[in-house]
Amino acid sequence: MTDMRTPVRHEAELDQLCINTVRFLSVDAVQKANSGHPGMPLGAAPMAYALWTRLLKHNPRNPDWFDRDRFVLSAGHGSMLLYSLLHLTGYDLSLDDIKHFRQWGSKAPGHPERGHTPGVEVTTGPLGQGFANAVGMAIAEAQLASRYNRPGFEVIDHATYAIVSDGDLMEGVAAEAASLAGHLRLGKLTCLYDNNYVSLAAGTDITLSEDRAGRFDAYGWHTVSVDDGNDLAAIDAALQAARAETTRPSLILVRTHIGYGSPNKQDSFGAHGSPLGADEVRLTKQNLGWPTEPPFLIPEPALVHFRQALARGARAEAAWNDRVAAYADAFPDLGQELRRSLRGELPPDWDADIPIFPADVKGIATRVASGRVMNALARRLPALTGGSADLDPSTYTALKGFGDFNPPDDNDDDTQGSAGGGWSHGGRNLHFGVREHAMGAIVNGLAAHGATIPYGSTFLIFSDYMRPPIRLAALMGLHVVYVFTHDSIALGEDGPTHQPVEQLAALRAIPNLTVIRPGDANETAVAWRVALETRDRPVALVLTRQALPTLDRSRYAPADGLRRGGYVLADAPDGRPELILMASGSEVSLIVSASERLHAQGVAVRCVSMPSWELFDDRPQADRDAVLPPSVKARLAVEAGAAQGWHRYVGDTGDVLSVDRFGASAPGNEILQHYGFTVDNVCARAQMLLAERRETSASPVNSIRGASLKLGDAGGHKVPA
Ligand SMILES: Cc1ncc(C[n+]2csc(CCOP(=O)(O)OP(=O)(O)O)c2C)c(N)n1
């Protein structure tokens, strides 16, 4: 048994002491919580120890130091492994937090959560996501290095590491991301694969028999195998080989044993997700020569060794600060730009080129307006970077002339699909290929990395393919922008497989995600402003394929009303409506036309644009009541999507013109007719509501029926403050 009081004499002895400290801190925490995953930390502790004490560039006193290496525990269920490393190396995570692992108020939650625990880069747990986040981080590093570094001034120079598990490699999102990472030649990305042949419910012999190294070789990765996960020298050598490899990402396949050291549970799925049990903890400690008491033992020599990270980290950060200062002297403009991007600030006048779209009855699609706005932003906003899942020509998301992110020596002859500006790791146009899921997770990695404002784009229907990372972006509060186009049955001929119905409702159900469906080109411009100013959560822009009239804002309320989520476009005389029509996106122009007809029929109608429920719900009650006065019960919402949720705004007595079945294959206009999205039908539904109101009550608002609606009159709208 290790004598904890005597100084360690040999380096190997100290290594072993440190590794076992990580192991049993993790095991004791899981045991005390009576919940968690002890098997993974027991097996993966040596590789984690080697990386964290010998290679990883980090400063525990400043987890936000920008040029730190990024570390992702993709196998988030092994969270105690990470918490042990964070505590031992000196991050602000106390032993008490670890003793309260998985308990209310502890900084050591069940799975690693970004923003909750200092030093946790990304929230992980849903397998595969962390792997793809790491790819995004490596892309961010490569892009920023290419933009900012100058000979002799390497201001951006860090690596990205991840520990990944069988489950990670089984998930499709990791396959997508790995394929892209290989193609992009992300040489500073290294994944350590905890290759233990056991997952949650069984050995992997019943689920996973492909040649993993061969698969990654085929993706264009550099692969190294370590036959014994306890062989530190072999792990070190593999890590060094990965570091020396600069043109391919590296996968180090480390043969480990889940639950290593546990006499009765090693190599069994029983060690995966349940505490070992008091008896087995004791037996495991005895087996590995560790004192059975006290729990949470941290031998002094181990702590001293781990805590060397503090001085090393402080030195590294200080050297970097000097480097950045010298850089800012040599390249003042770039230095200023870099510092601003690092702080996540928008440059002054970032929005100076955003176009104002002239009123136009024929109008343009909001996807086209979005494309113009993005390109107007790109020059002044270097942090803006992103792309689509092979749909740029349809989503209008290419930043023209701002380069394509690809290996520099690729694609010299074939410039198909290029946004212009050259192929390099400095390109701001990311080409995700047909990989929506990875795109979602990769943009999360870019946002978590910092100094970028990433966007990802596809058809709204395929937001379903990226729902898990959207949810995680919202959970992490990442500043990501989604550009979802082809937003309804109105997209037409592609038919029901491509026509979103329930996707808007599904996105709105995600907490902390702002969904904006602008009603015309000028609302689209404001939506982009909101998306860029909103730094603490993701924003989804939901845009049309088809052209929409650009409203004449001298006649209707300014598009800036979008900031309030819902605003009165045009009102009944004296602001006393008997009927409210509300709509988002493409249906706004429909209710505007219907309002004109109803007004001619003598109805006192208010027309409300509702581009964003989340922005609207954020307003004080009085503001919301000013838009939707509680006394007005006749309310009709019009949206070419599922009705779910609209009753919050139309109330029990209101109505929703919606799409609650699948779409159809036909030209968009025809489908809209068949589904009732016509002025005739909106007016008929509105009149029915009014008739019902008159039947059920002698409404005082009836007295203003017949007064004139001032649509078309600049003073006609009444916009709440
Ligand atoms: C997307 C997703 N599906 C399912 C789970 C539930 N789960 C947690 S760990 C795990 C498998 C664990 O196997 P492995 O990745 O090999 O980890 P190890 O058992 O080696 O710790 C599963 C299915 C999850 N966390 N994420």
The ligand as a MOL file (V3000), in Angstrom:
LIG
                    3D

  0  0  0     0  0            999 V3000
M  V30 BEGIN CTAB
M  V30 COUNTS 26 27 0 0 0
M  V30 BEGIN ATOM
M  V30 1 C -27.1340 10.7740 -27.2370 0
M  V30 2 C -27.0570 9.9320 -26.0060 0
M  V30 3 N -27.6900 8.7440 -25.9870 0
M  V30 4 C -27.6910 7.9950 -24.8700 0
M  V30 5 C -27.0470 8.4120 -23.7550 0
M  V30 6 C -27.0880 7.5790 -22.4810 0
M  V30 7 N -25.7350 7.0520 -22.2360 0 CHG=1
M  V30 8 C -24.8960 7.6030 -21.3760 0
M  V30 9 S -23.3770 6.9090 -21.4360 0
M  V30 10 C -23.8790 5.7940 -22.6170 0
M  V30 11 C -22.9770 4.8130 -23.2560 0
M  V30 12 C -21.7270 4.7280 -22.5890 0
M  V30 13 O -20.7830 3.9810 -23.3020 0
M  V30 14 P -19.3980 4.6150 -23.5900 0
M  V30 15 O -19.5900 5.8090 -24.3890 0
M  V30 16 O -18.5320 3.5630 -24.1200 0
M  V30 17 O -18.8910 5.0850 -22.1840 0
M  V30 18 P -18.2630 4.1580 -21.0530 0
M  V30 19 O -19.2580 3.0910 -20.7510 0
M  V30 20 O -17.0110 3.6090 -21.6040 0
M  V30 21 O -18.0590 5.0730 -19.9050 0
M  V30 22 C -25.2010 5.9970 -22.9340 0
M  V30 23 C -25.9370 5.1800 -23.9120 0
M  V30 24 C -26.3870 9.6490 -23.8090 0
M  V30 25 N -25.7440 10.1690 -22.7760 0
M  V30 26 N -26.3920 10.3710 -24.9490 0
M  V30 END ATOM
M  V30 BEGIN BOND
M  V30 1 1 1 2
M  V30 2 1 2 3
M  V30 3 2 2 26
M  V30 4 2 3 4
M  V30 5 1 4 5
M  V30 6 1 5 6
M  V30 7 2 5 24
M  V30 8 1 6 7
M  V30 9 2 7 8
M  V30 10 1 7 22
M  V30 11 1 8 9
M  V30 12 1 9 10
M  V30 13 1 10 11
M  V30 14 2 10 22
M  V30 15 1 11 12
M  V30 16 1 12 13
M  V30 17 1 13 14
M  V30 18 2 14 15
M  V30 19 1 14 16
M  V30 20 1 14 17
M  V30 21 1 17 18
M  V30 22 2 18 19
M  V30 23 1 18 20
M  V30 24 1 18 21
M  V30 25 1 22 23
M  V30 26 1 24 25
M  V30 27 1 24 26
M  V30 END BOND
M  V30 END CTAB
M  END
